[in-house]
Every structure is written in structure tokens, then in C-alpha cells.
Amino acid sequence: MNARWLEEQAARVLATASACPPAGDAAWDGLLREIGVQPLSQEARQQHFTEGPKRRGGAAPIEVRLALQALHDQVRASWQTMDIGAAERQLAQKLSSFVDENMREYLKLVAPAITTSSIFANARATTPVYATAPNNVKGGLNQMKCVTCGAPRKTDGDALVCVYCGGKLQ
């Protein structure tokens, strides 16, 4: 396993994931199993599609992240047993950002087209309300944003992982 193999496998994951319907298909499920990832249930896939940020189709981003992470782990395990040379150092550098870079690429592939109406709808939906309620309770919502997919998430508890794509929240 080398950098070229990793890039080919990542391209294969992105192409297969972006071509499948939101409920998945035999090709996507087969690729996940080949990589060593258990596919989500149909109910979980439907929930990710209806409750997550809008997309035209494609596999659930959390499944794509799991597939990319599995590839990452396979390559990391294989090169750690080798003598470290220039090629391995380059591969180690690539691995450091491999999952997040490919997740951003995948989300671009499945994102819906941006129109003027969607821009204004998004602005209305994400603008916090700073009004004061009758009992002097301040409005608004404490939110964090996923660094990978950009999805806003309410900060409730210690969860610092996006439930939609598995990225880190800031």
C-alpha cells in the first residue's frame, strides 16, 4: 500500500458514494464491506438524509467518513511495519489530513446547487434571535460548527463530533 493506492481507493469511495441513492445500493454496501465497514441500517440512512444538511443524494456522509477512516487505518498499519524512508514520510504527511480533505471533496459532490432563494432561506434559518423574552430570558442558541461539512450543531453536552459527518465541532 502506497500513496497512489490510497488515492485510487479514495477516488473509488467518493465516486461510488456520490453515485448511490441516499438509501445506499448494492455497489456501495459491497464496497463498505470490502473495506471492513458495517453499512448503516436503512432507517439510519433515511434519518441522515432527512435531518442532516441538504444534499442531492449520495451515501450518508458518516458512512463515507467511516470508509475513508478505514482506508487511512489500513495504510497506516501497513507502512508502520516498514523502514521509514522519504516515500513513507510523504505518505505519513498525506495521512494526516486524508480523511478531512476527502470528506470536504465528497460534500462538494453531493451538495445541492446554490440558488438565491436557498441563500436567503439559509440566512433566515441560521440567524440567531437576540430578543429578550418576558422573563428577561435572552434568546439565541449556543452553537458550534463542523469544520468538515459546516453543519451547525447545538452545543449540548460534551459531544464534540458532528453527528452528520463525524467531523470535529468548533
C-alpha positions as a Python dict, from the first residue, in 0.01 Angstrom:
ca = {
    (1, 'M'): (0, 0, 0),
    (2, 'N'): (136, 336, -102),
    (3, 'A'): (18, 692, -171),
    (4, 'R'): (-102, 600, -521),
    (5, 'W'): (-309, 307, -390),
    (6, 'L'): (-458, 534, -124),
    (7, 'E'): (-556, 799, -379),
    (8, 'E'): (-712, 536, -607),
    (9, 'Q'): (-913, 388, -321),
    (10, 'A'): (-1027, 732, -204),
    (11, 'A'): (-1141, 818, -557),
    (12, 'R'): (-1326, 486, -572),
    (13, 'V'): (-1502, 558, -239),
    (14, 'L'): (-1600, 911, -346),
    (15, 'A'): (-1725, 800, -689),
    (16, 'T'): (-1927, 508, -554),
    (17, 'A'): (-2069, 709, -263),
    (18, 'S'): (-2172, 1009, -474),
    (19, 'A'): (-2337, 787, -738),
    (20, 'C'): (-2555, 588, -500),
    (21, 'P'): (-2901, 693, -376),
    (22, 'P'): (-2943, 817, -16),
    (23, 'A'): (-3066, 472, 92),
    (24, 'G'): (-2748, 313, -45),
    (25, 'D'): (-2724, 40, -306),
    (26, 'A'): (-2554, -294, -362),
    (27, 'A'): (-2234, -137, -502),
    (28, 'W'): (-2192, 98, -204),
    (29, 'D'): (-2276, -170, 53),
    (30, 'G'): (-2032, -408, -117),
    (31, 'L'): (-1753, -150, -112),
    (32, 'L'): (-1814, -76, 255),
    (33, 'R'): (-1794, -445, 344),
    (34, 'E'): (-1481, -487, 130),
    (35, 'I'): (-1314, -207, 324),
    (36, 'G'): (-1434, -351, 655),
    (37, 'V'): (-1713, -107, 741),
    (38, 'Q'): (-2059, -217, 852),
    (39, 'P'): (-2325, -29, 647),
    (40, 'L'): (-2583, 176, 836),
    (41, 'S'): (-2939, 47, 861),
    (42, 'Q'): (-3193, 182, 611),
    (43, 'E'): (-3361, 375, 895),
    (44, 'A'): (-3035, 542, 996),
    (45, 'R'): (-2958, 632, 634),
    (46, 'Q'): (-3303, 786, 593),
    (47, 'Q'): (-3261, 983, 914),
    (48, 'H'): (-2923, 1121, 800),
    (49, 'F'): (-3077, 1224, 468),
    (50, 'T'): (-3384, 1398, 614),
    (51, 'E'): (-3228, 1556, 922),
    (52, 'G'): (-2877, 1643, 802),
    (53, 'P'): (-2773, 1931, 578),
    (54, 'K'): (-2938, 1907, 238),
    (55, 'R'): (-2773, 1711, -38),
    (56, 'R'): (-2880, 1592, -383),
    (57, 'G'): (-2822, 1229, -298),
    (58, 'G'): (-2525, 1009, -233),
    (59, 'A'): (-2431, 796, 65),
    (60, 'A'): (-2461, 924, 420),
    (61, 'P'): (-2153, 1136, 495),
    (62, 'I'): (-2088, 945, 817),
    (63, 'E'): (-2055, 623, 612),
    (64, 'V'): (-1814, 794, 374),
    (65, 'R'): (-1607, 913, 670),
    (66, 'L'): (-1601, 561, 814),
    (67, 'A'): (-1485, 420, 478),
    (68, 'L'): (-1211, 683, 443),
    (69, 'Q'): (-1102, 628, 802),
    (70, 'A'): (-1080, 252, 738),
    (71, 'L'): (-854, 315, 436),
    (72, 'H'): (-646, 553, 643),
    (73, 'D'): (-605, 293, 917),
    (74, 'Q'): (-514, 15, 670),
    (75, 'V'): (-238, 223, 513),
    (76, 'R'): (-110, 350, 846),
    (77, 'A'): (-86, -7, 979),
    (78, 'S'): (96, -130, 666),
    (79, 'W'): (360, 143, 649),
    (80, 'Q'): (438, 137, 1019),
    (81, 'T'): (590, -208, 971),
    (82, 'M'): (830, -81, 702),
    (83, 'D'): (1155, 109, 727),
    (84, 'I'): (1082, 481, 717),
    (85, 'G'): (1212, 647, 405),
    (86, 'A'): (1117, 953, 202),
    (87, 'A'): (814, 782, 45),
    (88, 'E'): (683, 675, 386),
    (89, 'R'): (733, 1025, 529),
    (90, 'Q'): (536, 1167, 235),
    (91, 'L'): (262, 911, 294),
    (92, 'A'): (253, 996, 666),
    (93, 'Q'): (210, 1363, 579),
    (94, 'K'): (-73, 1278, 338),
    (95, 'L'): (-244, 1062, 600),
    (96, 'S'): (-255, 1349, 849),
    (97, 'S'): (-529, 1528, 652),
    (98, 'F'): (-655, 1245, 428),
    (99, 'V'): (-999, 1189, 584),
    (100, 'D'): (-1099, 1555, 624),
    (101, 'E'): (-978, 1656, 275),
    (102, 'N'): (-1171, 1374, 111),
    (103, 'M'): (-1481, 1443, 320),
    (104, 'R'): (-1483, 1805, 202),
    (105, 'E'): (-1449, 1683, -157),
    (106, 'Y'): (-1738, 1439, -113),
    (107, 'L'): (-1965, 1703, 41),
    (108, 'K'): (-1897, 1929, -257),
    (109, 'L'): (-2002, 1645, -490),
    (110, 'V'): (-2339, 1590, -321),
    (111, 'A'): (-2425, 1947, -219),
    (112, 'P'): (-2736, 2092, -383),
    (113, 'A'): (-2694, 2376, -629),
    (114, 'I'): (-2689, 2716, -459),
    (115, 'T'): (-2966, 2949, -568),
    (116, 'T'): (-3063, 3293, -446),
    (117, 'S'): (-3366, 3151, -267),
    (118, 'S'): (-3156, 2892, -84),
    (119, 'I'): (-2909, 3162, 24),
    (120, 'F'): (-3185, 3372, 180),
    (121, 'A'): (-3358, 3071, 332),
    (122, 'N'): (-3028, 2962, 485),
    (123, 'A'): (-2965, 3310, 622),
    (124, 'R'): (-3312, 3322, 781),
    (125, 'A'): (-3278, 2973, 924),
    (126, 'T'): (-2935, 3028, 1078),
    (127, 'T'): (-2969, 3383, 1212),
    (128, 'P'): (-2996, 3374, 1592),
    (129, 'V'): (-3271, 3570, 1763),
    (130, 'Y'): (-3140, 3806, 2029),
    (131, 'A'): (-3474, 3923, 2161),
    (132, 'T'): (-3549, 3938, 2530),
    (133, 'A'): (-3837, 3721, 2649),
    (134, 'P'): (-4092, 3843, 2907),
    (135, 'N'): (-3895, 3689, 3198),
    (136, 'N'): (-3569, 3854, 3087),
    (137, 'V'): (-3455, 3526, 2936),
    (138, 'K'): (-3222, 3600, 2648),
    (139, 'G'): (-3290, 3442, 2309),
    (140, 'G'): (-3038, 3276, 2085),
    (141, 'L'): (-2868, 2941, 2079),
    (142, 'N'): (-2519, 2833, 2166),
    (143, 'Q'): (-2392, 2661, 1852),
    (144, 'M'): (-2075, 2510, 1720),
    (145, 'K'): (-1989, 2443, 1357),
    (146, 'C'): (-1845, 2130, 1198),
    (147, 'V'): (-1507, 2204, 1041),
    (148, 'T'): (-1567, 1943, 770),
    (149, 'C'): (-1927, 1985, 649),
    (150, 'G'): (-2010, 2324, 804),
    (151, 'A'): (-2325, 2196, 972),
    (152, 'P'): (-2423, 2397, 1280),
    (153, 'R'): (-2479, 2190, 1590),
    (154, 'K'): (-2630, 2293, 1919),
    (155, 'T'): (-2378, 2253, 2199),
    (156, 'D'): (-2548, 2013, 2430),
    (157, 'G'): (-2314, 1817, 2648),
    (158, 'D'): (-1961, 1705, 2578),
    (159, 'A'): (-2012, 1574, 2223),
    (160, 'L'): (-1755, 1748, 2004),
    (161, 'V'): (-1819, 1529, 1699),
    (162, 'C'): (-2066, 1612, 1423),
    (163, 'V'): (-2346, 1355, 1419),
    (164, 'Y'): (-2390, 1412, 1046),
    (165, 'C'): (-2040, 1352, 907),
    (166, 'G'): (-1824, 1267, 1209),
    (167, 'G'): (-1607, 1579, 1180),
    (168, 'K'): (-1483, 1790, 1470),
    (169, 'L'): (-1701, 2071, 1607),
    (170, 'Q'): (-1557, 2416, 1683),
}
